[in-house]
Amino acid sequence: MGVCRRFSSYVASAFMAEAYATLHAVDLVVDLGFDSAMIKGDSLTVIKKLQASSSDLSELSALIFEVQEKAKTLRKCVFNFTPRASNQLAHIIAKDFSLNSGDRFWVEEIPSSAL
């Protein structure tokens, strides 16, 4: 299990933020050298777009396409929806300002503030 927190500037919407989070998750999986992943997100709209085989004309289309193309480099990559209540760790880490403003990564551990 891996967790990362990355900062992105000028994000247009909450949907865009969720799509960027998914892109960062795929990047983390590839960087760690894994060949398969299950990536969970709590934005049903973004997950449905990632699971779809057709593209659309939404503000997310280019970013969704980028995530899907990077995911193709893996043997298997599954995008699943998880309710926000079960994704509390991600929200705790995102709100923890004691972790400074830089990007942070944890592999098989979590920050002490989330314990």
C-alpha positions as CSV (number, residue, x, y, z in Angstrom):
1,M,0.0,0.0,0.0
2,G,1.3,3.4,-0.9
3,V,0.1,6.9,-0.1
4,C,1.2,10.2,-1.6
5,R,0.3,13.8,-1.1
6,R,1.1,16.2,-4.0
7,F,0.3,19.8,-4.4
8,S,-1.2,21.1,-7.6
9,S,-1.8,24.7,-8.5
10,Y,-4.7,26.3,-10.3
11,V,-7.1,23.3,-10.1
12,A,-10.3,24.4,-11.7
13,S,-12.8,22.2,-9.8
14,A,-13.1,19.4,-7.2
15,F,-13.5,16.9,-10.1
16,M,-10.2,18.1,-11.6
17,A,-8.6,17.7,-8.2
18,E,-9.8,14.1,-8.0
19,A,-8.6,13.4,-11.5
20,Y,-5.2,14.8,-10.6
21,A,-5.1,12.6,-7.5
22,T,-5.8,9.6,-9.7
23,L,-3.0,10.6,-12.1
24,H,-0.6,11.0,-9.2
25,A,-1.7,7.5,-7.9
26,V,-0.9,5.9,-11.3
27,D,2.5,7.8,-11.4
28,L,3.3,6.4,-7.9
29,V,2.5,2.8,-8.9
30,V,4.6,3.1,-12.0
31,D,7.5,4.8,-10.1
32,L,7.5,2.0,-7.5
33,G,7.8,-0.6,-10.2
34,F,4.5,-2.4,-9.7
35,D,2.8,-4.0,-12.7
36,S,-0.7,-3.9,-11.4
37,A,-2.8,-1.7,-9.1
38,M,-6.3,-1.1,-7.7
39,I,-6.8,2.7,-7.4
40,K,-9.8,3.8,-5.3
41,G,-11.4,7.2,-5.4
42,D,-14.4,8.8,-3.8
43,S,-15.5,10.8,-6.8
44,L,-18.0,8.6,-8.6
45,T,-18.0,10.9,-11.7
46,V,-14.2,10.6,-12.1
47,I,-14.2,6.8,-11.5
48,K,-17.0,6.3,-14.1
49,K,-15.0,8.4,-16.7
50,L,-11.9,6.4,-16.0
51,Q,-13.8,3.1,-16.5
52,A,-15.4,4.3,-19.7
53,S,-13.9,3.3,-23.0
54,S,-15.3,6.3,-24.8
55,S,-14.2,9.9,-24.3
56,D,-16.3,12.9,-23.7
57,L,-16.0,16.7,-24.0
58,S,-15.8,17.6,-20.3
59,E,-13.1,19.7,-18.7
60,L,-11.7,16.4,-17.5
61,S,-11.3,14.7,-20.8
62,A,-7.6,15.4,-21.5
63,L,-6.6,14.5,-17.9
64,I,-8.8,11.3,-18.0
65,F,-7.1,10.3,-21.3
66,E,-3.7,10.9,-19.7
67,V,-4.5,8.7,-16.7
68,Q,-5.9,5.9,-19.0
69,E,-2.8,6.0,-21.2
70,K,-0.4,5.8,-18.2
71,A,-2.5,2.9,-16.8
72,K,-2.1,1.0,-20.0
73,T,1.6,0.7,-19.2
74,L,0.6,-1.6,-16.3
75,R,-0.4,-5.2,-16.7
76,K,-3.6,-4.5,-14.9
77,C,-5.0,-1.3,-13.4
78,V,-8.5,-1.1,-11.9
79,F,-10.3,2.1,-10.8
80,N,-12.9,1.5,-8.1
81,F,-15.2,3.9,-6.3
82,T,-15.1,4.0,-2.6
83,P,-17.4,6.1,-0.4
84,R,-15.9,9.1,1.2
85,A,-16.4,7.6,4.7
86,S,-14.1,4.8,3.8
87,N,-11.5,7.1,2.3
88,Q,-10.9,9.1,5.5
89,L,-7.1,8.6,5.5
90,A,-6.7,10.5,2.3
91,H,-8.7,13.4,3.6
92,I,-6.7,13.5,6.9
93,I,-3.4,13.5,5.1
94,A,-4.7,16.2,2.7
95,K,-5.6,18.5,5.5
96,D,-2.5,18.0,7.7
97,F,-0.5,21.2,7.3
98,S,2.2,19.9,9.7
99,L,3.5,17.9,6.8
100,N,4.8,21.1,5.1
101,S,3.8,22.2,1.7
102,G,6.0,19.8,-0.4
103,D,5.1,16.5,-1.9
104,R,5.2,13.6,0.5
105,F,5.2,9.8,-0.1
106,W,4.7,6.9,2.3
107,V,5.1,3.2,1.3
108,E,3.7,0.6,3.7
109,E,3.3,3.3,6.4
110,I,1.2,6.3,7.2
111,P,2.1,9.6,8.8
112,S,1.9,9.7,12.6
113,S,-0.8,12.4,12.4
114,A,-3.1,9.9,10.7
115,L,-2.7,7.2,13.4
